[in-house]
C-alpha cells in the first residue's frame, strides 16, 4: 500500500511538471510593457505610443469636430501569435509590416512614395487625381486599381484585392463602404492629416504612416530634413525689409472665400514675411465675404493668391468684372496653386504640398521676395496665364 501511494505521488508530480511546462511555453505575453517615448513636435491630430512589442496610434481628429478618438494597435507579424491584446480596446489590430494597402487621399500617395513603399499600394478611388509619375506607371500596368469614389468604394473590388489595410479619408462616421469592409475583416485606419492647421504639423503625419511599414527611422530622418529646410527658409524671409500685402481666394456663387487667420495658408504667408490681410481673424478654415468687403480691404493688395480655380486673366474677366478692380489684377501679380498639374489633371499642390511645406514656403518666398531665392524653381505655385 505504501509503495502504491508513493508511485501515485510520483506520477502526479510528473504530470504537474508537464502541464506547467506546456503552459509556460504557450502562455501569451502580458500587454503591460515598457513604454518607449516617441513624442511628436507639431502634429496634434494623432499620437504614437511605442512599447517593446507593439505600437499604439490614436487619431483624435479624423475630421473637424469628431467626438471619438480612434485607436489602433500595430503588432509585428512574428510577435502576433504570442501577444494577446483586448480587442474591445482597439478599433483595429494590424499585423506589420503591411504588404498590401488601399489609400483614399492623394496625400497618402505622397507619404507612401516618400517612405519608399509605393509598391505596396494596390487600390485607390478615382486614380485620375494621382499625379506622381511612379504611381501613374503602376496605374497603367494595372498594379493600382481604380476603386470608384471614396464615399462609394467598390467594395467587391477591394475584397478581391485582399488588402492588409485601408487608410481611410472621411468627413464623418457614416461611410458605409468602410463599414462593409470592416465587417468583412479588413482593417480601416482613419487618417486626419488634412485637419492639421500648421505646415509642419501636416508634414509630421509622415510619422503616422511609417509604423505600418517599419519605416520609422526613415520617416524621422525625412521629417527632420524638411523641418531644417523650412526653418532656414523662414529665417531668410524674416530678414527681408519689404512686407507685401496679400489677398487670397475668389468668388463662388457671389460669396468670396478667404483663408482664416489661423489656417494653414495664413501660417505659410506669415512665415514668408507677408502681410496677409485677414491674419487677425480666428478661423482655421474659410471665411465667406461679400465682394464689396473684399474690395474695401484688399483692392490695393500687392499680391493675390489662388483666385478660386481660375488659371488666366481672361477667364477671370469672364467670371466677374469685379476682379479687374484689384491692383494685383492690373499689375498681373496673381499666382495660383492649381497651375501645376499631373498628366491626368491632378493638382500637385494638394497631393504633395502638405508633406513638403519647405518647398511650398520657398515657392511663396521666391514670389514675394524674389531677391532672396533668385534660383528657386516654383514647384507648386505659378503665375496665372
Beta strands, then each sheet from edge to edge (+ up, - down):
strand 1: 35-36
strand 2: 46-51
strand 3: 54-59
strand 4: 70-76
strand 5: 92-96
strand 6: 101-103
strand 7: 121-124
strand 8: 145-146
strand 9: 148-149
strand 10: 152-153
strand 11: 165-168
strand 12: 188-190
strand 13: 245-248
strand 14: 250-252
strand 15: 255-259
strand 16: 275-276
strand 17: 286-289
strand 18: 303-305
strand 19: 334-336
strand 20: 382-383
sheet 1: 1+ 2- 3+ 4- 5-
sheet 2: 8+ 7+ 6+ 11+ 12+
sheet 3: 9+ 10-
sheet 4: 16+ 13+ 18+ 19+ 20-
sheet 5: 14+ 15- 17+
end
